[in-house]
Amino acid sequence: MNKLLIPLDVHSARVARETGLLSRLQTDAKAVIEVTENCRLLDPEDPARLDFALFGTGINEKHYF
């Protein structure tokens, strides 16, 4: 499990930036590695388990523009 990478979409990338897990502005392969490595600090055995929290938080937030 510790070899899996966290997939990023618009929702999970936004939450990752807001929480400080991602500093990169682009949502690209380097961003995936950055988020995964930062999540590895929180859970070295299974950093990808945090994917659901990032995505779920992002998709459930309401934004009014």
CHARMM-style PDB file with segment names, atoms N, HN, CA, C and O in Angstrom:
ATOM      1  N   MET     1       0.807  -1.199   0.000  1.00  0.00      PROA
ATOM      2  CA  MET     1       0.000   0.000   0.000  1.00  0.00      PROA
ATOM      3  C   MET     1       0.851   1.264   0.000  1.00  0.00      PROA
ATOM      4  O   MET     1       0.423   2.298  -0.513  1.00  0.00      PROA
ATOM      5  N   ASN     2       2.037   1.193   0.563  1.00  0.00      PROA
ATOM      6  HN  ASN     2       2.385   0.353   0.980  1.00  0.00      PROA
ATOM      7  CA  ASN     2       2.842   2.415   0.654  1.00  0.00      PROA
ATOM      8  C   ASN     2       3.462   2.818  -0.675  1.00  0.00      PROA
ATOM      9  O   ASN     2       4.160   3.831  -0.740  1.00  0.00      PROA
ATOM     10  N   LYS     3       3.227   2.053  -1.736  1.00  0.00      PROA
ATOM     11  HN  LYS     3       2.661   1.231  -1.683  1.00  0.00      PROA
ATOM     12  CA  LYS     3       3.736   2.403  -3.072  1.00  0.00      PROA
ATOM     13  C   LYS     3       2.699   3.141  -3.908  1.00  0.00      PROA
ATOM     14  O   LYS     3       3.031   3.686  -4.961  1.00  0.00      PROA
ATOM     15  N   LEU     4       1.442   3.167  -3.452  1.00  0.00      PROA
ATOM     16  HN  LEU     4       1.173   2.724  -2.597  1.00  0.00      PROA
ATOM     17  CA  LEU     4       0.392   3.836  -4.207  1.00  0.00      PROA
ATOM     18  C   LEU     4       0.560   5.350  -4.161  1.00  0.00      PROA
ATOM     19  O   LEU     4       1.051   5.897  -3.173  1.00  0.00      PROA
ATOM     20  N   LEU     5       0.152   6.019  -5.227  1.00  0.00      PROA
ATOM     21  HN  LEU     5      -0.247   5.575  -6.029  1.00  0.00      PROA
ATOM     22  CA  LEU     5       0.180   7.474  -5.290  1.00  0.00      PROA
ATOM     23  C   LEU     5      -1.233   8.014  -5.151  1.00  0.00      PROA
ATOM     24  O   LEU     5      -2.194   7.358  -5.554  1.00  0.00      PROA
ATOM     25  N   ILE     6      -1.360   9.194  -4.589  1.00  0.00      PROA
ATOM     26  HN  ILE     6      -0.579   9.726  -4.261  1.00  0.00      PROA
ATOM     27  CA  ILE     6      -2.660   9.816  -4.410  1.00  0.00      PROA
ATOM     28  C   ILE     6      -3.056  10.523  -5.708  1.00  0.00      PROA
ATOM     29  O   ILE     6      -2.344  11.419  -6.162  1.00  0.00      PROA
ATOM     30  N   PRO     7      -4.172  10.135  -6.305  1.00  0.00      PROA
ATOM     31  CA  PRO     7      -4.616  10.817  -7.517  1.00  0.00      PROA
ATOM     32  C   PRO     7      -5.152  12.201  -7.167  1.00  0.00      PROA
ATOM     33  O   PRO     7      -5.753  12.401  -6.112  1.00  0.00      PROA
ATOM     34  N   LEU     8      -4.928  13.134  -8.053  1.00  0.00      PROA
ATOM     35  HN  LEU     8      -4.439  12.972  -8.910  1.00  0.00      PROA
ATOM     36  CA  LEU     8      -5.419  14.494  -7.817  1.00  0.00      PROA
ATOM     37  C   LEU     8      -6.408  14.892  -8.891  1.00  0.00      PROA
ATOM     38  O   LEU     8      -6.183  14.662 -10.079  1.00  0.00      PROA
ATOM     39  N   ASP     9      -7.494  15.486  -8.466  1.00  0.00      PROA
ATOM     40  HN  ASP     9      -7.677  15.673  -7.500  1.00  0.00      PROA
ATOM     41  CA  ASP     9      -8.419  16.137  -9.375  1.00  0.00      PROA
ATOM     42  C   ASP     9      -8.590  17.554  -8.852  1.00  0.00      PROA
ATOM     43  O   ASP     9      -7.900  17.958  -7.916  1.00  0.00      PROA
ATOM     44  N   VAL    10      -9.490  18.300  -9.439  1.00  0.00      PROA
ATOM     45  HN  VAL    10     -10.050  17.972 -10.199  1.00  0.00      PROA
ATOM     46  CA  VAL    10      -9.656  19.697  -9.051  1.00  0.00      PROA
ATOM     47  C   VAL    10     -10.041  19.820  -7.569  1.00  0.00      PROA
ATOM     48  O   VAL    10      -9.595  20.747  -6.893  1.00  0.00      PROA
ATOM     49  N   HSD    11     -10.852  18.905  -7.069  1.00  0.00      PROA
ATOM     50  HN  HSD    11     -11.214  18.152  -7.618  1.00  0.00      PROA
ATOM     51  CA  HSD    11     -11.321  18.979  -5.688  1.00  0.00      PROA
ATOM     52  C   HSD    11     -10.219  18.618  -4.691  1.00  0.00      PROA
ATOM     53  O   HSD    11      -9.946  19.371  -3.756  1.00  0.00      PROA
ATOM     54  N   SER    12      -9.594  17.468  -4.898  1.00  0.00      PROA
ATOM     55  HN  SER    12      -9.816  16.856  -5.657  1.00  0.00      PROA
ATOM     56  CA  SER    12      -8.569  17.028  -3.951  1.00  0.00      PROA
ATOM     57  C   SER    12      -7.334  17.930  -4.003  1.00  0.00      PROA
ATOM     58  O   SER    12      -6.687  18.145  -2.977  1.00  0.00      PROA
ATOM     59  N   ALA    13      -7.000  18.456  -5.175  1.00  0.00      PROA
ATOM     60  HN  ALA    13      -7.524  18.281  -6.008  1.00  0.00      PROA
ATOM     61  CA  ALA    13      -5.852  19.366  -5.270  1.00  0.00      PROA
ATOM     62  C   ALA    13      -6.124  20.662  -4.508  1.00  0.00      PROA
ATOM     63  O   ALA    13      -5.235  21.185  -3.836  1.00  0.00      PROA
ATOM     64  N   ARG    14      -7.354  21.182  -4.610  1.00  0.00      PROA
ATOM     65  HN  ARG    14      -8.076  20.757  -5.156  1.00  0.00      PROA
ATOM     66  CA  ARG    14      -7.694  22.412  -3.894  1.00  0.00      PROA
ATOM     67  C   ARG    14      -7.594  22.209  -2.384  1.00  0.00      PROA
ATOM     68  O   ARG    14      -7.035  23.049  -1.680  1.00  0.00      PROA
ATOM     69  N   VAL    15      -8.129  21.110  -1.890  1.00  0.00      PROA
ATOM     70  HN  VAL    15      -8.584  20.427  -2.462  1.00  0.00      PROA
ATOM     71  CA  VAL    15      -8.070  20.833  -0.460  1.00  0.00      PROA
ATOM     72  C   VAL    15      -6.627  20.606  -0.022  1.00  0.00      PROA
ATOM     73  O   VAL    15      -6.231  21.044   1.058  1.00  0.00      PROA
ATOM     74  N   ALA    16      -5.846  19.932  -0.844  1.00  0.00      PROA
ATOM     75  HN  ALA    16      -6.168  19.576  -1.721  1.00  0.00      PROA
ATOM     76  CA  ALA    16      -4.434  19.704  -0.519  1.00  0.00      PROA
ATOM     77  C   ALA    16      -3.688  21.035  -0.405  1.00  0.00      PROA
ATOM     78  O   ALA    16      -2.847  21.199   0.479  1.00  0.00      PROA
ATOM     79  N   ARG    17      -3.984  21.966  -1.278  1.00  0.00      PROA
ATOM     80  HN  ARG    17      -4.667  21.833  -1.996  1.00  0.00      PROA
ATOM     81  CA  ARG    17      -3.348  23.295  -1.192  1.00  0.00      PROA
ATOM     82  C   ARG    17      -3.811  24.035   0.058  1.00  0.00      PROA
ATOM     83  O   ARG    17      -3.003  24.645   0.757  1.00  0.00      PROA
ATOM     84  N   GLU    18      -5.114  23.981   0.338  1.00  0.00      PROA
ATOM     85  HN  GLU    18      -5.771  23.486  -0.230  1.00  0.00      PROA
ATOM     86  CA  GLU    18      -5.659  24.686   1.504  1.00  0.00      PROA
ATOM     87  C   GLU    18      -5.109  24.137   2.820  1.00  0.00      PROA
ATOM     88  O   GLU    18      -4.979  24.880   3.793  1.00  0.00      PROA
ATOM     89  N   THR    19      -4.788  22.861   2.860  1.00  0.00      PROA
ATOM     90  HN  THR    19      -4.893  22.257   2.070  1.00  0.00      PROA
ATOM     91  CA  THR    19      -4.284  22.239   4.086  1.00  0.00      PROA
ATOM     92  C   THR    19      -2.758  22.228   4.170  1.00  0.00      PROA
ATOM     93  O   THR    19      -2.191  21.772   5.163  1.00  0.00      PROA
ATOM     94  N   GLY    20      -2.099  22.729   3.127  1.00  0.00      PROA
ATOM     95  HN  GLY    20      -2.559  23.099   2.321  1.00  0.00      PROA
ATOM     96  CA  GLY    20      -0.641  22.781   3.146  1.00  0.00      PROA
ATOM     97  C   GLY    20       0.031  21.504   2.686  1.00  0.00      PROA
ATOM     98  O   GLY    20       1.251  21.384   2.801  1.00  0.00      PROA
ATOM     99  N   LEU    21      -0.723  20.546   2.169  1.00  0.00      PROA
ATOM    100  HN  LEU    21      -1.714  20.643   2.076  1.00  0.00      PROA
ATOM    101  CA  LEU    21      -0.120  19.313   1.661  1.00  0.00      PROA
ATOM    102  C   LEU    21       0.448  19.497   0.261  1.00  0.00      PROA
ATOM    103  O   LEU    21       1.228  18.669  -0.210  1.00  0.00      PROA
ATOM    104  N   LEU    22       0.058  20.582  -0.405  1.00  0.00      PROA
ATOM    105  HN  LEU    22      -0.575  21.254  -0.022  1.00  0.00      PROA
ATOM    106  CA  LEU    22       0.521  20.850  -1.764  1.00  0.00      PROA
ATOM    107  C   LEU    22       0.836  22.330  -1.909  1.00  0.00      PROA
ATOM    108  O   LEU    22      -0.017  23.183  -1.664  1.00  0.00      PROA
ATOM    109  N   SER    23       2.065  22.627  -2.307  1.00  0.00      PROA
ATOM    110  HN  SER    23       2.758  21.934  -2.505  1.00  0.00      PROA
ATOM    111  CA  SER    23       2.447  24.018  -2.536  1.00  0.00      PROA
ATOM    112  C   SER    23       2.515  24.335  -4.029  1.00  0.00      PROA
ATOM    113  O   SER    23       2.479  25.501  -4.422  1.00  0.00      PROA
ATOM    114  N   ARG    24       2.610  23.320  -4.838  1.00  0.00      PROA
ATOM    115  HN  ARG    24       2.638  22.372  -4.519  1.00  0.00      PROA
ATOM    116  CA  ARG    24       2.721  23.486  -6.287  1.00  0.00      PROA
ATOM    117  C   ARG    24       1.419  24.028  -6.864  1.00  0.00      PROA
ATOM    118  O   ARG    24       0.338  23.595  -6.464  1.00  0.00      PROA
ATOM    119  N   LEU    25       1.511  24.967  -7.794  1.00  0.00      PROA
ATOM    120  HN  LEU    25       2.389  25.319  -8.119  1.00  0.00      PROA
ATOM    121  CA  LEU    25       0.321  25.546  -8.405  1.00  0.00      PROA
ATOM    122  C   LEU    25      -0.278  24.658  -9.499  1.00  0.00      PROA
ATOM    123  O   LEU    25      -1.492  24.646  -9.701  1.00  0.00      PROA
ATOM    124  N   GLN    26       0.579  23.920 -10.197  1.00  0.00      PROA
ATOM    125  HN  GLN    26       1.565  23.930 -10.033  1.00  0.00      PROA
ATOM    126  CA  GLN    26       0.096  23.033 -11.241  1.00  0.00      PROA
ATOM    127  C   GLN    26      -0.403  21.729 -10.607  1.00  0.00      PROA
ATOM    128  O   GLN    26       0.125  21.262  -9.598  1.00  0.00      PROA
ATOM    129  N   THR    27      -1.428  21.163 -11.229  1.00  0.00      PROA
ATOM    130  HN  THR    27      -1.857  21.542 -12.049  1.00  0.00      PROA
ATOM    131  CA  THR    27      -1.898  19.841 -10.814  1.00  0.00      PROA
ATOM    132  C   THR    27      -1.373  18.854 -11.838  1.00  0.00      PROA
ATOM    133  O   THR    27      -2.037  18.529 -12.822  1.00  0.00      PROA
ATOM    134  N   ASP    28      -0.159  18.389 -11.577  1.00  0.00      PROA
ATOM    135  HN  ASP    28       0.380  18.654 -10.778  1.00  0.00      PROA
ATOM    136  CA  ASP    28       0.529  17.517 -12.516  1.00  0.00      PROA
ATOM    137  C   ASP    28       1.192  16.369 -11.763  1.00  0.00      PROA
ATOM    138  O   ASP    28       0.936  16.176 -10.575  1.00  0.00      PROA
ATOM    139  N   ALA    29       2.036  15.612 -12.444  1.00  0.00      PROA
ATOM    140  HN  ALA    29       2.244  15.768 -13.409  1.00  0.00      PROA
ATOM    141  CA  ALA    29       2.690  14.456 -11.830  1.00  0.00      PROA
ATOM    142  C   ALA    29       3.554  14.857 -10.632  1.00  0.00      PROA
ATOM    143  O   ALA    29       3.613  14.129  -9.641  1.00  0.00      PROA
ATOM    144  N   LYS    30       4.215  15.997 -10.716  1.00  0.00      PROA
ATOM    145  HN  LYS    30       4.167  16.589 -11.521  1.00  0.00      PROA
ATOM    146  CA  LYS    30       5.027  16.454  -9.588  1.00  0.00      PROA
ATOM    147  C   LYS    30       4.140  16.780  -8.385  1.00  0.00      PROA
ATOM    148  O   LYS    30       4.542  16.569  -7.242  1.00  0.00      PROA
ATOM    149  N   ALA    31       2.954  17.286  -8.637  1.00  0.00      PROA
ATOM    150  HN  ALA    31       2.627  17.457  -9.566  1.00  0.00      PROA
ATOM    151  CA  ALA    31       2.006  17.580  -7.557  1.00  0.00      PROA
ATOM    152  C   ALA    31       1.543  16.286  -6.891  1.00  0.00      PROA
ATOM    153  O   ALA    31       1.413  16.224  -5.669  1.00  0.00      PROA
ATOM    154  N   VAL    32       1.299  15.266  -7.689  1.00  0.00      PROA
ATOM    155  HN  VAL    32       1.405  15.316  -8.682  1.00  0.00      PROA
ATOM    156  CA  VAL    32       0.899  13.962  -7.144  1.00  0.00      PROA
ATOM    157  C   VAL    32       1.974  13.436  -6.209  1.00  0.00      PROA
ATOM    158  O   VAL    32       1.669  12.935  -5.127  1.00  0.00      PROA
ATOM    159  N   ILE    33       3.221  13.546  -6.618  1.00  0.00      PROA
ATOM    160  HN  ILE    33       3.469  13.953  -7.497  1.00  0.00      PROA
ATOM    161  CA  ILE    33       4.335  13.075  -5.784  1.00  0.00      PROA
ATOM    162  C   ILE    33       4.445  13.911  -4.519  1.00  0.00      PROA
ATOM    163  O   ILE    33       4.658  13.364  -3.437  1.00  0.00      PROA
ATOM    164  N   GLU    34       4.306  15.223  -4.635  1.00  0.00      PROA
ATOM    165  HN  GLU    34       4.134  15.667  -5.514  1.00  0.00      PROA
ATOM    166  CA  GLU    34       4.393  16.100  -3.463  1.00  0.00      PROA
ATOM    167  C   GLU    34       3.301  15.771  -2.439  1.00  0.00      PROA
ATOM    168  O   GLU    34       3.584  15.652  -1.247  1.00  0.00      PROA
ATOM    169  N   VAL    35       2.078  15.626  -2.894  1.00  0.00      PROA
ATOM    170  HN  VAL    35       1.848  15.723  -3.862  1.00  0.00      PROA
ATOM    171  CA  VAL    35       0.976  15.314  -1.975  1.00  0.00      PROA
ATOM    172  C   VAL    35       1.194  13.942  -1.339  1.00  0.00      PROA
ATOM    173  O   VAL    35       1.002  13.780  -0.134  1.00  0.00      PROA
ATOM    174  N   THR    36       1.584  12.975  -2.127  1.00  0.00      PROA
ATOM    175  HN  THR    36       1.740  13.107  -3.106  1.00  0.00      PROA
ATOM    176  CA  THR    36       1.805  11.631  -1.600  1.00  0.00      PROA
ATOM    177  C   THR    36       2.918  11.634  -0.554  1.00  0.00      PROA
ATOM    178  O   THR    36       2.777  11.009   0.497  1.00  0.00      PROA
ATOM    179  N   GLU    37       4.012  12.324  -0.827  1.00  0.00      PROA
ATOM    180  HN  GLU    37       4.127  12.832  -1.680  1.00  0.00      PROA
ATOM    181  CA  GLU    37       5.115  12.380   0.136  1.00  0.00      PROA
ATOM    182  C   GLU    37       4.693  13.088   1.428  1.00  0.00      PROA
ATOM    183  O   GLU    37       5.085  12.669   2.517  1.00  0.00      PROA
ATOM    184  N   ASN    38       3.905  14.146   1.314  1.00  0.00      PROA
ATOM    185  HN  ASN    38       3.587  14.486   0.429  1.00  0.00      PROA
ATOM    186  CA  ASN    38       3.432  14.835   2.516  1.00  0.00      PROA
ATOM    187  C   ASN    38       2.451  13.972   3.302  1.00  0.00      PROA
ATOM    188  O   ASN    38       2.450  13.993   4.533  1.00  0.00      PROA
ATOM    189  N   CYS    39       1.622  13.220   2.600  1.00  0.00      PROA
ATOM    190  HN  CYS    39       1.622  13.203   1.600  1.00  0.00      PROA
ATOM    191  CA  CYS    39       0.707  12.305   3.292  1.00  0.00      PROA
ATOM    192  C   CYS    39       1.470  11.135   3.913  1.00  0.00      PROA
ATOM    193  O   CYS    39       1.038  10.568   4.917  1.00  0.00      PROA
ATOM    194  N   ARG    40       2.595  10.780   3.316  1.00  0.00      PROA
ATOM    195  HN  ARG    40       2.945  11.240   2.500  1.00  0.00      PROA
ATOM    196  CA  ARG    40       3.444   9.716   3.867  1.00  0.00      PROA
ATOM    197  C   ARG    40       3.980  10.107   5.247  1.00  0.00      PROA
ATOM    198  O   ARG    40       4.238   9.242   6.084  1.00  0.00      PROA
ATOM    199  N   LEU    41       4.143  11.397   5.478  1.00  0.00      PROA
ATOM    200  HN  LEU    41       3.933  12.100   4.799  1.00  0.00      PROA
ATOM    201  CA  LEU    41       4.573  11.865   6.803  1.00  0.00      PROA
ATOM    202  C   LEU    41       3.488  11.604   7.852  1.00  0.00      PROA
ATOM    203  O   LEU    41       3.784  11.377   9.026  1.00  0.00      PROA
ATOM    204  N   LEU    42       2.231  11.640   7.411  1.00  0.00      PROA
ATOM    205  HN  LEU    42       1.990  11.824   6.458  1.00  0.00      PROA
ATOM    206  CA  LEU    42       1.107  11.390   8.317  1.00  0.00      PROA
ATOM    207  C   LEU    42       0.827   9.901   8.492  1.00  0.00      PROA
ATOM    208  O   LEU    42       0.448   9.465   9.579  1.00  0.00      PROA
ATOM    209  N   ASP    43       1.011   9.123   7.435  1.00  0.00      PROA
ATOM    210  HN  ASP    43       1.319   9.477   6.552  1.00  0.00      PROA
ATOM    211  CA  ASP    43       0.772   7.682   7.484  1.00  0.00      PROA
ATOM    212  C   ASP    43       1.781   6.974   6.588  1.00  0.00      PROA
ATOM    213  O   ASP    43       1.514   6.758   5.405  1.00  0.00      PROA
ATOM    214  N   PRO    44       2.933   6.614   7.139  1.00  0.00      PROA
ATOM    215  CA  PRO    44       3.989   5.994   6.329  1.00  0.00      PROA
ATOM    216  C   PRO    44       3.579   4.659   5.697  1.00  0.00      PROA
ATOM    217  O   PRO    44       4.074   4.307   4.626  1.00  0.00      PROA
ATOM    218  N   GLU    45       2.695   3.929   6.338  1.00  0.00      PROA
ATOM    219  HN  GLU    45       2.293   4.216   7.207  1.00  0.00      PROA
ATOM    220  CA  GLU    45       2.290   2.619   5.831  1.00  0.00      PROA
ATOM    221  C   GLU    45       1.295   2.694   4.676  1.00  0.00      PROA
ATOM    222  O   GLU    45       1.331   1.855   3.776  1.00  0.00      PROA
ATOM    223  N   ASP    46       0.415   3.682   4.690  1.00  0.00      PROA
ATOM    224  HN  ASP    46       0.386   4.364   5.421  1.00  0.00      PROA
ATOM    225  CA  ASP    46      -0.627   3.775   3.665  1.00  0.00      PROA
ATOM    226  C   ASP    46      -1.031   5.230   3.430  1.00  0.00      PROA
ATOM    227  O   ASP    46      -2.134   5.633   3.798  1.00  0.00      PROA
ATOM    228  N   PRO    47      -0.146   6.019   2.821  1.00  0.00      PROA
ATOM    229  CA  PRO    47      -0.464   7.433   2.600  1.00  0.00      PROA
ATOM    230  C   PRO    47      -1.660   7.642   1.672  1.00  0.00      PROA
ATOM    231  O   PRO    47      -2.336   8.666   1.767  1.00  0.00      PROA
ATOM    232  N   ALA    48      -1.931   6.699   0.786  1.00  0.00      PROA
ATOM    233  HN  ALA    48      -1.381   5.867   0.708  1.00  0.00      PROA
ATOM    234  CA  ALA    48      -3.016   6.851  -0.178  1.00  0.00      PROA
ATOM    235  C   ALA    48      -4.392   6.757   0.480  1.00  0.00      PROA
ATOM    236  O   ALA    48      -5.391   7.116  -0.143  1.00  0.00      PROA
ATOM    237  N   ARG    49      -4.462   6.287   1.709  1.00  0.00      PROA
ATOM    238  HN  ARG    49      -3.650   5.996   2.215  1.00  0.00      PROA
ATOM    239  CA  ARG    49      -5.766   6.211   2.368  1.00  0.00      PROA
ATOM    240  C   ARG    49      -6.343   7.608   2.619  1.00  0.00      PROA
ATOM    241  O   ARG    49      -7.543   7.749   2.852  1.00  0.00      PROA
ATOM    242  N   LEU    50      -5.499   8.630   2.571  1.00  0.00      PROA
ATOM    243  HN  LEU    50      -4.524   8.515   2.381  1.00  0.00      PROA
ATOM    244  CA  LEU    50      -5.957   9.999   2.779  1.00  0.00      PROA
ATOM    245  C   LEU    50      -6.628  10.579   1.534  1.00  0.00      PROA
ATOM    246  O   LEU    50      -7.195  11.670   1.583  1.00  0.00      PROA
ATOM    247  N   ASP    51      -6.562   9.854   0.429  1.00  0.00      PROA
ATOM    248  HN  ASP    51      -6.101   8.968   0.390  1.00  0.00      PROA
ATOM    249  CA  ASP    51      -7.207  10.303  -0.809  1.00  0.00      PROA
ATOM    250  C   ASP    51      -8.696  10.553  -0.602  1.00  0.00      PROA
ATOM    251  O   ASP    51      -9.218  11.571  -1.056  1.00  0.00      PROA
ATOM    252  N   PHE    52      -9.379   9.645   0.069  1.00  0.00      PROA
ATOM    253  HN  PHE    52      -8.955   8.818   0.437  1.00  0.00      PROA
ATOM    254  CA  PHE    52     -10.818   9.783   0.269  1.00  0.00      PROA
ATOM    255  C   PHE    52     -11.138  11.049   1.058  1.00  0.00      PROA
ATOM    256  O   PHE    52     -12.116  11.735   0.761  1.00  0.00      PROA
ATOM    257  N   ALA    53     -10.323  11.358   2.057  1.00  0.00      PROA
ATOM    258  HN  ALA    53      -9.529  10.800   2.298  1.00  0.00      PROA
ATOM    259  CA  ALA    53     -10.555  12.563   2.860  1.00  0.00      PROA
ATOM    260  C   ALA    53     -10.373  13.827   2.017  1.00  0.00      PROA
ATOM    261  O   ALA    53     -11.172  14.758   2.118  1.00  0.00      PROA
ATOM    262  N   LEU    54      -9.344  13.864   1.200  1.00  0.00      PROA
ATOM    263  HN  LEU    54      -8.695  13.107   1.118  1.00  0.00      PROA
ATOM    264  CA  LEU    54      -9.114  15.029   0.348  1.00  0.00      PROA
ATOM    265  C   LEU    54     -10.240  15.206  -0.662  1.00  0.00      PROA
ATOM    266  O   LEU    54     -10.789  16.297  -0.815  1.00  0.00      PROA
ATOM    267  N   PHE    55     -10.574  14.122  -1.347  1.00  0.00      PROA
ATOM    268  HN  PHE    55     -10.128  13.235  -1.223  1.00  0.00      PROA
ATOM    269  CA  PHE    55     -11.609  14.210  -2.372  1.00  0.00      PROA
ATOM    270  C   PHE    55     -12.975  14.489  -1.748  1.00  0.00      PROA
ATOM    271  O   PHE    55     -13.711  15.356  -2.220  1.00  0.00      PROA
ATOM    272  N   GLY    56     -13.310  13.757  -0.692  1.00  0.00      PROA
ATOM    273  HN  GLY    56     -12.713  13.053  -0.309  1.00  0.00      PROA
ATOM    274  CA  GLY    56     -14.617  13.926  -0.060  1.00  0.00      PROA
ATOM    275  C   GLY    56     -14.829  15.317   0.483  1.00  0.00      PROA
ATOM    276  O   GLY    56     -15.912  15.885   0.345  1.00  0.00      PROA
ATOM    277  N   THR    57     -13.797  15.874   1.101  1.00  0.00      PROA
ATOM    278  HN  THR    57     -12.917  15.412   1.212  1.00  0.00      PROA
ATOM    279  CA  THR    57     -13.897  17.240   1.619  1.00  0.00      PROA
ATOM    280  C   THR    57     -14.088  18.217   0.475  1.00  0.00      PROA
ATOM    281  O   THR    57     -14.923  19.117   0.558  1.00  0.00      PROA
ATOM    282  N   GLY    58     -13.328  18.049  -0.582  1.00  0.00      PROA
ATOM    283  HN  GLY    58     -12.649  17.318  -0.650  1.00  0.00      PROA
ATOM    284  CA  GLY    58     -13.407  18.964  -1.724  1.00  0.00      PROA
ATOM    285  C   GLY    58     -14.726  18.911  -2.448  1.00  0.00      PROA
ATOM    286  O   GLY    58     -15.251  19.947  -2.856  1.00  0.00      PROA
ATOM    287  N   ILE    59     -15.272  17.728  -2.616  1.00  0.00      PROA
ATOM    288  HN  ILE    59     -14.846  16.886  -2.285  1.00  0.00      PROA
ATOM    289  CA  ILE    59     -16.510  17.584  -3.387  1.00  0.00      PROA
ATOM    290  C   ILE    59     -17.709  18.042  -2.568  1.00  0.00      PROA
ATOM    291  O   ILE    59     -18.717  18.452  -3.143  1.00  0.00      PROA
ATOM    292  N   ASN    60     -17.631  17.984  -1.253  1.00  0.00      PROA
ATOM    293  HN  ASN    60     -16.813  17.651  -0.785  1.00  0.00      PROA
ATOM    294  CA  ASN    60     -18.764  18.329  -0.396  1.00  0.00      PROA
ATOM    295  C   ASN    60     -18.804  19.795  -0.007  1.00  0.00      PROA
ATOM    296  O   ASN    60     -19.812  20.257   0.529  1.00  0.00      PROA
ATOM    297  N   GLU    61     -17.728  20.543  -0.262  1.00  0.00      PROA
ATOM    298  HN  GLU    61     -16.910  20.168  -0.697  1.00  0.00      PROA
ATOM    299  CA  GLU    61     -17.728  21.967   0.063  1.00  0.00      PROA
ATOM    300  C   GLU    61     -18.574  22.728  -0.942  1.00  0.00      PROA
ATOM    301  O   GLU    61     -18.571  22.412  -2.132  1.00  0.00      PROA
ATOM    302  N   LYS    62     -19.279  23.705  -0.476  1.00  0.00      PROA
ATOM    303  HN  LYS    62     -19.281  23.962   0.490  1.00  0.00      PROA
ATOM    304  CA  LYS    62     -20.077  24.535  -1.362  1.00  0.00      PROA
ATOM    305  C   LYS    62     -19.327  25.842  -1.624  1.00  0.00      PROA
ATOM    306  O   LYS    62     -18.859  26.502  -0.696  1.00  0.00      PROA
ATOM    307  N   HSD    63     -19.224  26.191  -2.874  1.00  0.00      PROA
ATOM    308  HN  HSD    63     -19.604  25.654  -3.628  1.00  0.00      PROA
ATOM    309  CA  HSD    63     -18.554  27.423  -3.259  1.00  0.00      PROA
ATOM    310  C   HSD    63     -19.537  28.295  -4.020  1.00  0.00      PROA
ATOM    311  O   HSD    63     -20.186  27.845  -4.964  1.00  0.00      PROA
ATOM    312  N   TYR    64     -19.637  29.521  -3.608  1.00  0.00      PROA
ATOM    313  HN  TYR    64     -19.110  29.887  -2.841  1.00  0.00      PROA
ATOM    314  CA  TYR    64     -20.534  30.455  -4.269  1.00  0.00      PROA
ATOM    315  C   TYR    64     -19.690  31.545  -4.917  1.00  0.00      PROA
ATOM    316  O   TYR    64     -19.042  32.327  -4.222  1.00  0.00      PROA
ATOM    317  N   PHE    65     -19.697  31.598  -6.223  1.00  0.00      PROA
ATOM    318  HN  PHE    65     -20.224  30.963  -6.788  1.00  0.00      PROA
ATOM    319  CA  PHE    65     -18.879  32.566  -6.937  1.00  0.00      PROA
ATOM    320  C   PHE    65     -19.751  33.594  -7.599  1.00  0.00      PROA
ATOM    321  OT1 PHE    65     -19.244  34.504  -8.256  1.00  0.00      PROA
TER     322      PHE     65
END
